[in-house]
Amino acid sequence: MFAAGAAAGALGALLGIGGGVFLVPLLNLVLGLPIGVAAAISLATVIATSSTVTAGKAGRHLMNFRFGMVLEVATAAGSVLGGLTAQLVAQATLQKLFGLVTGAVALITLARSGRRNVIRDPGVDPGALGGSFFDEDCGEMVVYRIRRLPLALGASFVAGNVSSLLGIGGGVIKVPVLNTWCGMPLRAAAATSAFMIGVTATGGAIIYFLHGQMLPAAAAASILGVQLGSWAGVRASPSVPVRSLKLLLAGVLAVVAVSMFARGLR
C-alpha cells in the first residue's frame, strides 16, 4: 500500500492529475481490492496529493486560483453526483468505463504533445481569467489567456463526476481539456488542477466512507506513500521538459486504459 501510494503520488504530482488514475489500478489489479474500496482509498490520497502539491507550488504563480474556483463550482456538483451513482454501478462496468476514459485522454494528450499555449510577451493582457508565470522551457515570463469557458465548465462537471465514480481525482480529464482546448499551458493546468482536486475528492470520499468502503488502515498507508511520492514529484517537475511530461502522461494512461478495460471484460 505504501509503495503503491508513493508511485502514484510521484506521477500524480508530476503530471497534476492526482495519482488516483495510477493508484486505483494498482489497488484493484495488483492487490485485488474491490474497485469501490480502491476508489475510496484513492480519493483519500488525492486530498493528500493536492495539499502537498499546492503547498509546494504556491510561490511559483503556476496555480490560477481565480479560474480554479470558478471551475470548482461545477466540479463539486459533479463529484457529489458521482459518489451517489457509484453505489449503483457494477464493478465490471466501472472498470470498462475507467479504461475508455483514460484511453481517450491518452490519445488527446499524444495528439497535442508538440503544441504550447504561451504568449512570449509579458506585456499582453491575460484577460479576466488568464495568468502569467516564469516558464522554465522558455527561460522567461509568459502569458496565457483562457478560451472556451463553457467547455471548461462542462469538462469540470464531468471530471467531478468521474472523479467520485472511479476514484481518480478528476485531473485526468481537466488537465488535457484545459491544455488542449482552453488555452492553458500544461504546467499551469497541472498546478491549478492539483489545487482543485483536493476539494473535488472530498465530497466523493465522504460518500464512500458513509457506505463503509473506506478502509482506514489501508488509506493511512497509501496516504503516507503519496505524501512522499508527491514531494518527489514536485521537486522533479521544473526540470522535466513539457513535451516529455505530455508523452509520459499519454504512455502511462494508455497502459492503464488497456489493463482496466481488459479486467472489466473478465
Buried (B, 14 or more C-beta within 10 A) or exposed (E): BBEBBBBBBBBBBBBBBBBBBBBBBBBBBEEEBEBBBBBBBBBBBBBBBBBBBBEBBEEBBBBBBEBBEBBBEBBBBBBBBBBBEBEEBEBEEBBBBBBBBBBBBBBBBBEBBEEBBBBEEEEBEBEEBBBBBBBBBEEEBBBBBBBBBEEBBBBBBBBBBBBBBBBBBBBBBBBBBBBBBBBBBBBBBBBBBBBBBBBBBBBBBBBBBEBEBBBEEBBBBBBBBBBBBBBBBBEEBEEBEBBEBBBBBBEBBBEBBBBBBEBBEE
